[in-house]
Amino acid sequence: MSGFPSPFSGSDGAIFDTYDEFVPDHLPEPGTFLDGQDLLSQEDHVAFHRLTKQLFEERGVYDMTFGYNLAQLNLDHRHPSAGYRYAEDVDDQRTLHAEFTPTTPFCPQSHTLTVGSFRAWNGLTERHEYDLVRVRVHSMHHRSGEINDELGELEDGYLESGDDTCTTPSEETGKGVTPTDIR
């Protein structure tokens, strides 16, 4: 999928790290969802994030504000405290925790981006080593409680049915987010 034009996206590659680099200064600090888990770093983080780029591309998980695949946010020097961090569950290494930190506490796309991320990772589990990728938005977001409750319900539905297209209620629309909303 080609990028969407945006006044915030740049064509200068110098503002982005590459998908083969682990640059801790350009990654968000892990939040409470990752507390006590085995944080991925170095090559483990790089490998999973490289795969994330592919899965997000395939499933259309794009940040419309910046006009790029959401995985690229982790590489954007302009937003060093935003993006995804990952940790393996200490009790079950087949479960990965993924915490999304948006660029602002009021990011209007946080719900859509995290639901899309959940579906991309869990709808394509044959492409990675995890049986489940649990997704949450960082607590700095003003609606993190609501969004995380919905993500928990989506996760429960997925675990019960094995279907990543389970719907969750959306406060904005009053209807469920469906597979056609996010591939």
Number of C-alpha atoms within 10 A of each C-alpha: 12 10 13 15 13 12 9 9 16 13 7 7 9 10 14 17 17 16 17 13 14 20 15 13 10 20 21 21 18 19 16 12 19 21 11 11 17 16 19 17 16 12 12 13 18 18 16 16 21 16 16 23 17 15 21 22 18 14 20 19 26 25 19 17 15 18 18 21 24 24 24 23 26 28 22 21 16 13 17 18 21 22 25 27 22 25 25 21 19 13 9 11 15 14 17 25 21 26 25 25 28 23 18 14 15 13 14 13 13 24 21 18 20 23 26 25 28 24 28 24 26 23 20 15 14 10 13 14 12 16 17 22 24 23 25 30 26 29 17 14 19 13 17 18 14 14 23 19 13 20 21 16 16 24 25 13 17 20 13 9 11 14 15 21 22 18 18 21 14 15 12 7 8 9 11 14 18 13 13 7 10 17 15
